[in-house]
């Protein structure tokens, strides 16, 4: 049976106004099956058809010169839609990315993606850890996920980090051991061991007469009033009764 397919994704943009002049500069997507990365990815640098502000360059490292001549979003729209298919889309602060994706899809005259398909890890984190910092960096620190591979914000590296955060928010790696994950988002079915059956007859003792005698001598050296001696006498009495 095929597992649950989801797409973790991130965008880099020229700014915050998805309905105005700002555009996507990078798009990164990672495929998950049952909350684990499969290795399948979609990644594209996008020509935003405008200049990239200096403050944005400081954050992403993506300059106007680097992006000029890269494919425009409309030229990668079909490849992006083919990759995501009908899978749920996981993003951190999903409304931001949803706004930019749908704005670009409208410009490219492609169907928009309905809101119900988006899963917001920011909302998940705020619900799970109310009052605590819930940025991607803060969640990586909470879950002991290394940020050493990231010196700038990038769509594909942030998607990789978010995939690990999303797994932890869903309950951690032990979820992958479930044979039948709960598609509604609850806990997966755990593997249950079959109950142990009682033996029809107890196994015989493996102690030899020599070992019993040595043990008796050891207890005798401790003194007749020792606790071990009383236990030994009781056990020997029960054994004798069982042999009658």
C-alpha positions in Angstrom: 0.0 0.0 0.0 1.4 3.4 -1.0 2.2 5.7 1.9 1.1 9.3 2.6 2.7 11.7 0.2 3.3 15.3 1.3 5.5 18.1 -0.1 7.5 20.3 2.2 8.4 23.5 0.4 9.8 27.0 0.8 10.1 30.2 -1.3 12.5 33.0 -1.3 11.2 36.3 -2.5 12.1 39.9 -3.2 10.0 41.1 -0.3 6.8 40.6 1.6 4.1 41.9 -0.7 2.8 38.9 -2.7 -0.1 41.0 -4.2 2.1 43.8 -5.2 5.5 44.2 -6.9 7.4 41.4 -5.0 8.1 38.1 -6.7 9.5 34.7 -6.1 13.3 34.3 -6.6 13.7 30.6 -5.5 11.5 27.6 -5.0 12.4 24.4 -3.2 10.3 21.3 -2.6 11.0 18.0 -0.9 8.9 14.9 -1.2 7.9 13.0 2.0 6.3 9.6 2.2 4.9 8.9 5.7 6.7 12.0 7.0 10.2 10.9 5.8 12.1 12.4 2.9 12.4 10.1 -0.2 15.2 12.0 -1.9 13.0 13.4 -4.6 13.2 17.2 -4.9 12.1 20.1 -7.1 14.4 23.2 -7.0 14.4 26.3 -9.2 16.0 29.7 -9.2 13.5 32.2 -10.7 14.1 35.4 -12.6 11.8 37.9 -10.7 11.9 40.3 -13.6 12.8 43.1 -11.2 15.7 44.1 -9.0 16.4 42.4 -5.7 16.7 44.8 -2.8 20.0 44.9 -1.0 18.5 43.8 2.3 17.1 40.7 0.7 20.5 39.9 -0.9 22.0 40.0 2.6 19.6 37.3 3.7 19.4 35.1 0.7 22.6 35.8 -1.2 20.6 35.9 -4.4 21.5 39.0 -6.5 19.7 40.6 -9.4 22.7 39.7 -11.6 22.6 36.0 -10.6 18.9 35.7 -11.2 18.8 37.6 -14.5 18.3 35.1 -17.3 17.1 32.3 -15.0 13.7 30.8 -16.0 10.7 32.9 -15.2 8.0 31.3 -12.9 5.7 30.8 -15.8 8.4 28.7 -17.5 8.6 26.4 -14.5 5.0 26.4 -13.4 4.0 23.2 -15.1 7.1 21.3 -13.8 6.2 22.6 -10.3 2.6 21.5 -10.5 3.5 18.1 -11.9 5.9 17.6 -9.0 3.5 18.5 -6.2 0.5 16.7 -7.8 -2.4 16.6 -5.4 -0.3 16.2 -2.3 -0.7 18.3 0.8 1.9 21.2 1.0 3.8 21.8 4.2 5.3 25.2 4.8 6.4 27.4 7.8 4.0 30.4 8.0 2.1 28.8 5.1 0.0 31.9 4.3 3.1 33.8 3.2 4.2 31.1 0.8 0.7 30.3 -0.3 0.2 34.0 -1.2 3.3 34.1 -3.4 2.7 30.8 -5.1 -0.9 31.6 -6.0 0.0 35.1 -7.2 2.6 33.6 -9.5 0.2 30.9 -10.7 -2.4 33.6 -11.5 0.2 35.5 -13.5 1.0 32.3 -15.4 -2.7 31.6 -16.0 -2.5 28.3 -14.0 -5.1 27.2 -11.4 -4.4 28.4 -7.9 -3.9 25.9 -5.0 -6.8 25.9 -2.5 -6.0 26.8 1.1 -7.1 23.5 2.5 -4.1 21.8 0.9 -1.6 23.8 3.0 -0.2 22.6 6.3 1.3 25.3 8.5 4.1 24.2 10.7 4.2 27.6 12.4 0.6 27.0 13.6 1.5 23.5 14.7 4.4 24.7 16.7 2.4 27.5 18.4 -0.2 25.0 19.4 2.3 22.5 20.7 4.6 25.0 22.4 2.4 28.0 23.3 4.3 31.1 24.2 7.7 29.7 23.0 9.7 31.0 20.0 8.4 29.2 16.9 10.7 30.4 14.1 12.3 27.7 11.9 15.7 28.4 13.6 14.1 28.2 17.1 12.5 24.9 16.3 15.7 23.5 14.9 17.4 24.4 18.2 14.5 22.8 20.2 14.8 19.6 18.3 18.6 19.6 18.2 18.7 19.9 14.4 22.0 21.3 13.1 22.0 24.6 11.2 25.7 24.3 10.3 24.9 23.6 6.6 23.0 27.0 6.2 24.9 30.3 6.1 22.1 32.0 4.1 18.4 31.5 3.8 17.7 29.3 0.8 14.5 27.5 -0.4 15.9 24.0 -0.7 18.1 24.0 2.5 15.2 25.5 4.5 12.9 22.9 3.1 15.3 20.2 4.2 15.4 21.7 7.7 11.6 22.1 7.8 11.1 18.4 6.8 13.0 17.4 9.9 11.1 19.8 12.1 7.8 18.6 10.6 8.7 15.0 11.5 9.4 16.0 15.1 6.1 18.0 15.3 4.3 14.9 14.1 5.8 12.8 16.8 9.4 11.9 15.8 11.0 9.1 13.9 9.3 6.4 15.8 6.2 7.2 13.7 8.0 5.5 10.7 7.8 2.2 12.6 4.0 2.2 12.4 2.7 -0.3 9.8 -0.5 1.7 9.2 -0.1 5.5 9.8 -3.2 7.4 10.7 -3.9 9.5 7.5 -6.0 11.9 9.7 -2.8 13.1 11.4 -3.2 11.1 14.6 -0.7 8.7 16.1 0.2 5.8 13.9 -0.7 2.3 14.8 2.0 0.7 16.9 3.5 -2.7 16.4 2.0 -5.0 19.0 3.7 -8.2 20.2 1.5 -11.4 20.5 0.8 -12.3 24.2 3.1 -14.8 25.7 1.6 -18.3 26.2 2.3 -20.2 29.4 4.3 -23.4 29.1 2.3 -26.6 29.6 5.0 -27.8 32.0 7.8 -25.9 33.8 11.3 -26.3 32.5 13.5 -28.6 34.7 16.2 -27.0 36.8 19.6 -26.9 35.2 21.4 -27.0 38.6 23.5 -30.1 39.3 23.7 -31.8 42.8 27.3 -30.5 43.1 26.2 -26.9 42.4 23.4 -27.2 45.0 25.8 -28.5 47.6 28.3 -25.7 46.9 25.4 -23.2 47.3 24.3 -24.8 50.5 27.8 -24.6 51.9 28.0 -20.9 50.9 24.8 -20.1 52.8 26.0 -22.1 55.8 29.1 -19.9 56.0 26.8 -16.9 56.4 25.2 -18.3 59.6 22.0 -20.2 60.1 20.0 -17.0 60.9 20.9 -15.4 57.6 18.0 -14.3 55.3 19.5 -16.3 52.4 19.5 -19.4 54.6 15.8 -19.0 55.4 15.0 -18.5 51.7 17.0 -21.5 50.7 15.3 -23.8 53.3 11.9 -22.6 52.0 12.8 -23.2 48.4 14.2 -26.6 49.2 11.0 -27.5 51.0 8.9 -26.5 48.0 11.1 -28.5 45.7 10.9 -31.6 47.9 7.1 -31.3 47.9 7.0 -31.1 44.2 9.1 -34.2 43.8 6.7 -36.4 45.9 
